[in-house]
Amino acid sequence: MTIEDQLRDALDDYTARVRPRAGLADEVLRQAKRRRTVTGLATAGGTAVAVAAGTLFVVADPLATDSPDLGSVGPAAGGEDAGETTPQEPAGEVTVPLDPGALPAGTVPAVPYYDGGVVHVGDWEVPFGDVYAFRVLTEVAGGLVGLADPVPVEGAEEQGDHVLWLAARDGEPMELGSGQIYDIGVSADGTQVAWAEHDWSTETEDAGPGRTVVYVADTRTGAVLHELEQTGADGPVGTVKGFLADGRVVLDSATNAPGGIHLWDPAAGTVTPWTDFGFVNALAPGGDVAVLHPGGVEDRPAVVDTVTGEAVRELGVREHAGRDAFSPDGRHLALIVANPDTPELGVVTPSDPTGADGGGAAALPGTLVVSDVHTGEPVLTLDGGDPGSVVWEPDGSLLVEMWADNRTRASVVRCDLAGQCEAALPEDEARDTGYPLLYTGR
């Protein structure tokens, strides 16, 4: 029996034992034309190499005098000699049967992350001391902004204040705002940051805050550029979700029951209702496309063109888009697809953006699928591990929080769209905060 025959037999046996990945619930995705990675044989020196659905097999010929360059052969699910990876354009759908514990060590994240009382941004370190969790950490034109959560007080009706920080590369962190701040938005050029502070001392009939003040500030100076006060029935409207390309700010309602999405035009001083959807799950960095949710438990979110207001495609009820689901160029969308045997889903609401309260898809084991934003055609599937929050790096690589040991431990995995993966942060004990491991300290 030749080496090729032995390899084919081993490959057939392996394929029969690999569990199928979770199906995609969305009808659009089911009907999309799929280009799958094809099993093939190649020889390098005296070594036969097979690539099948993102898995690398190597059968060595003992008579060979040279060795193959494995870095040039297909997607890698692990291995000690995988080396550094370079993000590549996808050539069709790639499925990686991921084993996070077997991945080679890579470079640290290229996005801001919090570790040991310090926020790291490349070789820049910003001391912050002991922060319970950062709800958001992102680079801006002036340096970085971080929204820090208070330490929760169990059983208390009122919790502490969130604090929004601006850190410049040439100065100490400065406080931009504090209070009940649930999210922030950054303009596409990184020069402006928007946030809202909700005042719950009075409440509306639908149990929302009676007063909300929305701000836009210059990230290079910290100076407030625009301010909007919402009171009475409009008091809950103001949770900032991001900027559209034309500079308008997208606002959600601060109530748990979605009350619709609004647009604030700082230049005109107007706030107007926008779309029939309930709230925003994710907004692309350029502001031209978003994932919006109608609000009901059985309702399906949709990818929406923010310029026309038209739905591009509908997502499945078990597909969840986190706040950072869109790639930097807005071309790809990373979704957590809950496994079919998981319990019935709740709704990921503005007050529970990560699903940490147990009601959303992000709180359930699933498979990570990266697809084309407009067509829904799958590009990359990470099948294995227990994916949580997702963050994209500037070069288009994907950082995925991977849980282990009943979600008591976690690591951060980096993959490019060609399926090359490595460990960006090693597995460690995970703090029970409900926010990404990148943001919560280790």
N, C-alpha and C positions, 0 to 999 in steps of 0.2 A: 504494500500500500504506500503510495507516495505521500510526501508531506502535505500536498494540497488536499488529498483524500482525507487524511487524518484531520486536517483543519476544518474541512467541510462538515465531517461527522461531529466534531466538537462544537462547531458553531450551531449546527442543527439542534444538538442537545441543549445548548445554552438558551437558544431562542425559545425552545419549548418550555423552559422553566422560568422565564422572565414574566412577571405578572404584567398584564396590560395596563397602560396608563388610564387615568380617569377620562371618560368621554366628555366632550364639550357639549353643554346643554343648548347653546345658542344655535338656532336653525341656520343662521347665516354662516356660522363657522362650519356646520356640518356640510353645507352645500359648497363651501369654498374649494377651489381646486388646490390640491395638496401636492407638493413636490417633496417626496421623502428621500432621505439619504439611502443610497443603494448599496447593498452588500457587494464588496469587491475584493479581489485579490491583487496584491502587488508584491514584487520581490525587490529587496534592497540588499546587495551583496548576496549572501546565501540564506537570507531570512525571509520567510513568507509572512506577510502582514495582511490582516483582514480588518476592515472597518464595517461595523454593522450597527446601525441605529445609535451611533454615538459611543460605541464600546470598542476598545482597541485590543486585539489579540495579537500576540507575537509568538511564532514558533521558530526557534533558532535552529539553524543548520550547524552542526558541530564542525563542519569543514570550512565554514565561512572565515574569511580573513579580515573582513571589515564589518562595520555595524551600521544599521540604518539611523537616519535622523528622525526620531519619532516625533519631534516637534512639528514635522511637516506633514504628518499623516493623520487626517481626520480629527474629530472631537475627542478630548481626553477626559475620562471620568476620574482619573487619579494617577498615581505613580510618582516615584521619587525623582525622576529625571525629566519631568515635563518642562521645567524651566519657566522663564517669564513668558507671558502671553501677550499677544497684540490683537486688539479688537479687529475683527474682519467683517466685511459685508456678508450677510447670510446668502448661501447659494441654494436655498430651499429649507424645508423643515428639518431640524436636527433635534433628536431626542437623546438626552444624556441620562442614563441610569446612575444617578449621583449617589456616591457614598462619601459624605463630608469628611469622615474620619480618615479617608485614604488619600485626600488631596495633598499635593505638595504645598509648601509654604510659599506665599507670594508677598508682594509689597503691601504696606499698610494702606488703608483707604485713602483715596484722593479727595474725599469730601470731608468736611469737619466731623470729628468724632470726639466723644468725651471719655476720658480714662484717667482714673486716679486723681481727680480734682483738677484736671487740665483738659482744655479743648485743644485738639491737635488739628492743624491744617497744613499738611505737608511738613516742612521743617519749622513752621511757626507754631509756638505754643502759647496759649492764653490761660493763665491760672484763674480758676473760678472757685476753688475750695470745694467743699462738700455740697453738691447740688443733688437733690433727690432724683430729678430727671429733667432733661430738656425735651420739651414737646416738639420743638423745631430747632434745628441748627442748619444754617445755610450761609454760604459766602455771598457778599454783596460788594458793590463798588468800593466802599470804604473799608472793608475788612470782612466782618461776619456779624450776623445777628443770631441770638439764641433766646428762645422763649422757655423759661425755667418754670417747672411745676413746684408747688409747695408740697411739703411732707403731708400726706393725708392723715386726717384725724378720724379714726374709726368711730362711727356713730354720731359724729358731730354734724349738725344741720348746716353750719357755715364752715367752709374750709378757708385756708389761707390764700394769700394773693399769689398770682402768677407774676413773674417779672420779665420784662422784655429788655434784653441787653444789646448794646451796639459796641463792638470791639474794633478799634482801628489798629492797623499794623504799627502805627507810630505812637500809640497812647494806651491808657488804661481803659478797661470796659466802663461804659457809661450807661446809666439806666434811662431807657426811653419811656417806659410806662410800667404801671403795676395795677393789679386788680384782677377782676375776672376776665382774663384774656384767653380765648380758646384756640385761636389760630392767627396766622399772619399771612400776608401776601407780599411778594417782591416783584417789582416791575421787570420786564424782560432785559433791560439794560443794567439792572442791579443798582440803580441810583435812588430808588424810592422803596420804602417799606410802609405797609399799611397794617393797622391793627385796630381793634375795638375794645373798649373797657365797659363792661356791663355793670350797672348798679341795680342790685336786687333789693334795695331797701323798700321799694314799692314794686308791686307786681301787677301785670295786666290780667284780664279775665282768662286768658289762656295760659296762665301761670308762667309768663315771661317777665323779664326785667322791665321795670317801668321807665328806665332811662339807659341809653347807650350813647357813648361818645366815640366816634370813629376818627382816626388820625392818619395822615400821610406825612412822613418825614423824609428828609434827605439823608441817605445813608453815609454820605461823606462828611457831614457836619453834625447830624443829629437834630437839625432845626426842623420844627414842625411847619409844613407847607400848607396843609389844609386840615380843617376840623369840621366835623358834622355832629350835631346833637339830635338824637332821636328820643322822643318822649311819648307818653300816652300809649295809644294803640300801636304806634310805630316803634315803641321802646325796644322790643326784642330784635328788630331788624338791624343787623350790623356785624355779625360774625364774618370776618374777612376771609375770603377764600383765594383771592388773587387778583391780578390785573388782566384786563383784555388788552389787545394790541393797540387800541385807540386811547388807552390811559384810564378808561373807566374801571371802577373797583367792583368786584363781584362780592355781594353780601348775602349770607344765609340768615335765617332766623335763629335766635339763640334758644328757642324752645325745643324740647325733645320732639314734639309733634311738628313736623316740617310745615312751615307756613309760606313757602314759596321763596324764590330767589329774586333778588333785586340788584339793580345796577346804580351805583353812585357815580355821578359825573362831577368830580371836584371843581373843574373849571366853571361849569354852569351852575353848580350848587343844587342839582336835582337828584332825586332818588325815584326810580321807576321800577315797577314789576317787570320781570324778565322770564320768559318761558313758562310752561305749565308744570315743570318739574318741581319736586319738593326741596331738594338740597344738592350740594355739590360733593361728589366723592373725590374728584381729582381735576385739576386744571393744568393744561400743558404749559411749559415755561414761556412759550410765545403768546399764550392766551388765545390761540385761534381754535382750539378744540378742547372739549371737556368731557368727563364722565358725570352724568347727572342722574339722580335717582328720583323716581316719582314719590316715594315715601312709604308705600304700603309693603307689608311683609311679603306678599306674593308678587309685587310689582318687579319688573325688570329694569335695571339701569340701562342707559343708552349712551353711546358716543355721539356727541352733538357738535356740529359746526357752530362756533359761537358768532360767526359773522352773519350767517343766514338764519340761525336758530333752528335749522333742520337736523333731525336725527340721522346720523350717518349709518349706524347699525345698532341693533339691540343686543345687549349682553344677556347671558343666562342668569337665572336667579341665584345660582351657586357660584357665580363669578364675581370676585371682589377686586375693586381697584383702590389701592391705598392713595394717600395724598401725593406721593411721588411716583405714581405708576407710569407717567409718560417719560419717554426718553428725552434727552436735551434738545434734539431736533424735532420732537413732536411726531416722529414717524412710526414709533413703536409703543406698544402698551403692554405692561407686565401685569398679569392677573393671577390671583390665587384662585384656583378652581377647587372648591370643596369636594372631597370624595363622595361618591354616591351613597355610601353606607353611613355618613355622618348624620346627626340629628337635624330636624327641621331648622331652617335658618331664621334668625330675627333680622333686624334692620341695623345697618351701620349708620348711626345718626351723628350730627355735628357734635353732640356732647360725648359720644363714644366713637371717635374717628378711627380707632385701631381695632375695634371689636373686642377690646380687653374685658368688657363686662360680660362676655360670653354670648352675646346676641348676634354677632356678625360673622361673616365668612372668614375674616382674619383670625378668629378664635378657634377655627376648626382645622384639623389636618387636611392637607390638600396637595395639589400639584401646581407648580408655577409654569405658566404658559405665556410666552411673549409672542404677540401677533402684530400684524400690520394694522395700524390704526384705522384705515379706511376700508380695507377689504376683509379684515378679520382672519386673513390667512396666517396660520401658525408659522412661526420662524424658529422658536426654540422652546423645548419642553424640558424642565428639570424634574425628572421622575425619581423620587427618592428623598429621604430626609423629611423634615417637617418645616416647610418654608413659612416665614412670618413676614415682617416688613421688608419692603424693597426700596432701594435708593439707587439712582443712576449716577455714575461718575461722568465728568465732563467729556471723556473720550468715547463715551457710549458703552462702556462696560457696565455690568449690572452687579450690584451688591445685594445679597440676599441673606437675611437672618435665618439661620437653620437651627431649629430646636432639637434637643435630645433628652433622653431619660425623663420622660413624662413632663417635658418643658421646664425642667429644673436647671438645664445646662443649654448653652447655645454658642454658636460660632457665626462668623460672617464669611460667606463664600463669594468669590468674584468669578463671573463668567462673561465671556464675550459672546456675540451672537453666532459665532461659528462653533460654539460648544466647548471652547477651551476654558477649563475651570481651575481655580486654585483657592487656597485658604488666605483670606485677607486679614482675619483676626482669628486666633486659635480658639478652640472650645474652652469655655470657662463657665463658672457658676453664673446663672442669669438672675438678675434682680427682678422681683415681681412688681414691675411698675406699669406694665401694659404698653410701654413705648419701646421703640427699637433699641436693640443692644448697643448700637452706635451712639445712642443718646443718653444712656442710663448709667454709664460707668460699669466697671467690670470687677 
